[in-house]
Amino acid sequence: MKTIRIGSGAGYAGDRLEPSLELIEKGNLDYISYECLAERTIAIGQQAKLKDPTKGYNGLLEHRMEKALPLAWEHKVKIITNMGSANPQAAAKKCVEIARKHGLTGMKIACVTGDDLLPVIDKYRDTEVWETHEPLSKLPGEIVSANAYMGVEGILKALDLGADVVITGRVSDPAIFMAPLIHEFGWSLEDWDKLGKGTMVGHLLECGGQVTGGYFAEPGKKDVPGVGHLGFPIIEVAEDGSFFVTKVPEAGGMVTVETCSEQIVYEIHDPENYFTPDVVADFKQVKFTEVAKDKVQVEGATGKPKTETFKCSIGY
């Protein structure tokens, strides 16, 4: 059965670069995804873009891509990232510059757009804001950003066109990890069971060092070995959606039932109905089994049909 290996390149906008380079070099990866976009981050990106139309992407994009692009090209690893933030087009142009500078002839770089609702926000003035239960028009202050959480479709199109690097703006966090699975295995966009499993893959990888013990660590109570050089996780996924979580042996940290259990409940409001743009994931029956040192098998995730609407993050 065909399998692919995906690494986590980052868990937030300012995350370290070194663990991702270690993964590209030693992790036998097919893909690495850098998840660098929080709600606050994209509002900051929009503010930067308002001041300078050539900016608005992740501030560490150039720092990361200077090292990651040549290494990924050498090791035949594809890169997917939401570092485009408020300006994926400018981020993609910057990556093209870096690729040319390093002589990476033939590298295909794509960007995914469509999440920015700011130009059409007036259409949604009567929409209820979740936190206030009042229409958007009642929100005090000026709206500086409005970004819909898109799903995998734009990333899939880029991969289908042969992209080696895909830069997005606001997509759901799991989407940048799940899209390669759908692309490589030919999963249907209505196979809710497999999309539920793919969402679990993304959810475990999206926070970088969380699942290798980073946030889990509590010295004296929950000790994590080598936390000073904490590595990032890898997930190996088979065509049928079965998968395990691991890391490179040289990296610090650990992958255990406990570290995976702590990450699975992170930002999950209802484990049985986790809304994403692609599927309503159901993690209620998820089971973790340690099958070797730093290797945890994950079973039981499934899914239900997606909702009719997207979530939208508003900065004001």
C-alpha positions in Angstrom: 0.0 0.0 0.0 1.3 3.5 -0.9 2.4 5.7 2.0 3.6 9.3 2.3 5.5 11.1 5.0 4.6 14.7 6.0 6.6 16.8 8.4 5.6 19.8 10.5 7.8 22.8 9.7 6.4 25.3 12.2 3.6 25.7 14.7 3.3 29.5 14.8 4.5 32.7 13.1 7.7 33.1 15.0 8.7 29.4 15.4 12.3 28.1 15.1 13.7 27.1 11.6 16.2 24.5 12.7 13.8 21.6 13.4 12.2 21.8 9.9 15.6 21.7 8.3 16.5 18.7 10.3 13.3 17.0 9.1 13.9 17.8 5.4 17.4 16.5 5.7 16.8 13.4 7.8 13.1 12.7 7.9 12.7 10.9 4.5 9.8 13.3 3.8 7.6 13.7 0.8 6.1 17.0 2.1 6.7 19.6 4.8 4.0 22.1 5.9 4.8 25.3 7.7 1.7 26.4 9.8 2.4 30.0 10.7 -0.9 31.8 10.7 -3.0 32.7 13.8 -6.1 35.0 13.9 -4.0 37.9 15.4 -1.2 37.2 12.8 -3.3 37.8 9.8 -4.8 41.0 11.2 -1.1 42.2 11.7 -0.4 41.2 8.1 -3.3 43.2 6.8 -2.1 46.3 8.7 1.4 45.8 7.2 -0.1 45.4 3.7 -2.2 48.6 4.1 1.1 50.5 4.8 3.1 48.8 2.0 1.3 46.7 -0.7 4.4 44.6 -1.2 4.3 43.3 2.4 1.7 41.5 4.6 3.3 38.1 4.4 5.0 36.3 7.3 8.0 38.3 8.6 10.2 35.2 8.7 9.4 34.0 5.2 12.7 35.1 3.7 14.7 33.7 6.6 13.0 30.4 6.4 12.9 30.0 2.6 16.6 31.0 2.1 17.5 27.7 3.9 14.4 25.5 3.2 14.0 26.0 -0.6 17.4 24.7 -1.6 17.3 21.9 1.0 13.8 20.8 0.0 14.8 20.9 -3.7 17.8 18.7 -3.0 15.8 16.2 -1.0 12.7 16.2 -3.3 10.4 17.5 -0.5 7.5 19.7 -1.4 6.6 22.7 0.8 3.2 23.9 1.7 2.7 27.0 3.9 0.2 29.6 5.0 3.1 32.1 5.4 1.4 34.1 2.6 -0.8 35.6 5.4 -2.4 38.7 4.0 -0.4 38.8 0.8 0.2 35.3 -0.7 1.0 36.8 -4.1 3.9 38.9 -2.7 5.1 35.9 -0.7 5.2 33.7 -3.8 7.1 36.4 -5.8 9.7 36.6 -2.9 10.1 32.8 -3.1 10.6 33.0 -6.8 13.4 35.5 -6.2 15.0 33.2 -3.6 14.7 30.2 -5.9 16.4 32.1 -8.8 19.1 33.3 -6.5 19.9 29.7 -5.5 19.7 28.4 -9.1 16.7 26.2 -8.4 15.9 25.9 -12.1 12.5 24.2 -12.7 11.0 24.8 -9.3 7.3 25.5 -9.6 5.9 28.0 -7.0 2.2 28.6 -6.7 0.0 30.8 -4.5 -3.6 30.3 -3.4 -5.8 33.4 -3.1 -9.5 34.0 -2.4 -9.7 34.1 1.4 -9.6 38.0 1.6 -13.2 39.2 2.1 -12.3 42.8 3.0 -13.2 44.2 -0.5 -16.7 42.6 -0.2 -17.3 42.9 3.5 -20.3 45.2 3.1 -22.3 42.2 1.8 -22.0 40.7 5.2 -23.0 43.6 7.4 -26.1 41.8 8.6 -24.2 38.5 9.5 -24.3 37.6 13.2 -20.9 37.8 15.0 -20.5 34.7 17.1 -19.1 36.4 20.1 -21.6 39.2 20.4 -24.7 37.7 18.7 -25.2 41.1 17.0 -24.9 41.9 13.3 -21.4 42.8 12.0 -22.5 46.4 11.4 -22.7 46.9 15.2 -19.0 46.0 15.6 -17.2 49.1 17.1 -14.1 50.4 15.2 -12.8 50.0 11.7 -12.5 46.5 10.2 -8.9 46.0 9.0 -9.1 42.3 8.0 -11.8 39.8 7.0 -10.5 36.3 6.0 -12.5 33.2 5.2 -11.1 29.9 6.3 -10.8 28.1 3.0 -10.2 24.3 2.6 -8.0 22.1 0.5 -9.3 22.9 -3.0 -6.9 25.7 -4.0 -3.9 23.7 -2.7 -5.0 20.6 -4.6 -5.2 22.6 -7.8 -1.7 23.9 -7.2 -0.4 20.3 -6.5 -2.3 19.0 -9.6 -0.5 21.6 -11.7 2.9 20.3 -10.4 3.7 22.9 -7.8 6.8 22.2 -5.6 6.0 25.1 -3.3 2.4 26.2 -2.4 1.9 29.5 -0.5 -1.6 30.2 0.9 -3.3 32.9 2.9 -6.0 31.9 5.4 -6.9 28.3 5.0 -7.8 26.0 7.8 -4.8 24.7 9.7 -5.3 21.0 8.9 -5.8 21.8 5.1 -2.1 22.4 4.5 -1.4 18.8 5.8 -4.5 17.1 4.4 -4.2 18.4 0.8 -1.1 16.3 0.0 -2.9 13.1 1.1 -5.9 13.8 -1.1 -3.6 14.6 -4.0 -1.3 11.6 -3.6 -4.0 9.0 -2.8 -6.8 10.3 -5.0 -9.3 10.5 -2.1 -12.8 11.8 -3.0 -13.7 15.2 -1.5 -16.8 13.5 -0.3 -15.1 10.5 1.4 -16.0 11.9 4.9 -14.3 9.1 6.7 -10.9 9.6 5.1 -11.2 13.4 5.3 -11.9 13.0 9.0 -8.7 10.9 9.3 -6.8 13.5 7.2 -8.0 16.3 9.5 -6.7 14.3 12.5 -3.3 14.1 10.7 -3.4 17.9 10.2 -4.5 18.6 13.8 -1.7 16.5 15.3 1.0 18.2 13.0 -0.3 21.8 13.0 1.3 22.9 16.3 4.9 21.8 15.5 6.6 20.9 18.8 3.3 20.4 20.7 3.0 16.7 19.8 6.8 16.1 20.5 6.4 17.4 24.0 7.0 21.1 23.8 3.9 22.5 25.4 3.4 19.3 27.3 6.6 19.7 29.2 6.3 20.7 32.9 9.7 20.1 34.5 9.5 17.9 37.6 6.0 16.8 36.8 6.0 16.0 33.1 9.7 15.8 32.0 10.6 15.7 28.3 14.1 14.6 27.2 16.2 17.0 25.1 13.6 19.8 25.3 16.4 22.3 24.6 16.7 21.0 21.0 13.1 19.9 20.6 12.3 18.3 17.2 9.1 18.5 15.1 6.8 15.6 14.3 6.5 13.4 11.2 3.3 11.5 10.3 3.4 8.5 7.9 0.1 8.0 6.2 -1.1 5.0 4.2 -3.6 5.1 1.3 -6.4 3.7 3.5 -6.0 6.6 6.0 -4.1 4.6 8.7 -1.1 6.5 10.2 1.4 6.9 12.9 3.2 9.9 14.5 7.0 9.8 15.0 10.1 12.1 14.9 13.7 11.8 13.8 15.8 9.8 16.4 18.4 12.6 16.7 15.8 15.2 17.7 14.9 16.1 21.2 11.5 15.6 22.7 9.3 12.6 22.6 6.2 11.2 20.9 3.9 9.3 23.4 0.3 8.6 23.9 0.3 11.4 26.5 1.8 14.1 24.1 -0.7 13.1 21.4 -3.6 13.1 23.8 -2.8 16.6 24.9 -2.7 17.9 21.4 -5.9 16.2 20.3 -8.0 18.4 22.7 -6.2 21.6 21.7 -8.7 24.1 20.2 -11.4 21.4 19.9 -14.7 22.7 21.0 -16.7 19.5 20.4 -14.6 16.4 19.6 -17.6 14.8 17.9 -18.3 17.8 15.6 -15.0 19.6 14.8 -16.0 22.0 12.0 -13.5 22.5 9.2 -14.1 23.8 5.6 -13.7 20.3 4.2 -15.4 18.0 6.7 -17.0 17.9 10.1 -14.4 15.7 11.8 -15.4 13.3 14.6 -12.6 12.5 17.0 -14.8 10.9 19.7 -13.5 7.3 19.1 -9.8 8.2 18.6 -7.3 5.8 20.1 -3.6 6.2 20.5 -1.2 3.1 20.8 2.5 3.3 21.4 3.9 0.7 19.0 7.6 1.6 19.5 9.7 4.3 21.1 8.6 7.7 19.7 6.0 6.0 17.4 2.3 6.2 18.1 -0.4 4.6 16.0 -3.6 6.6 15.6 -7.0 5.1 14.9 -10.7 5.9 15.1 -11.0 9.4 13.5 -13.9 9.7 11.0 -16.0 12.5 9.6 -19.4 13.8 8.4 -20.5 16.1 5.5 -19.1 19.6 5.6 -21.2 22.6 6.5 -22.6 25.0 3.9 -20.6 28.0 5.2 -17.0 29.0 6.0 -15.8 30.6 9.2 -14.5 34.1 8.8 -11.9 35.8 11.0 -12.5 39.6 11.4 -9.8 42.0 12.7 -10.9 45.5 13.8 
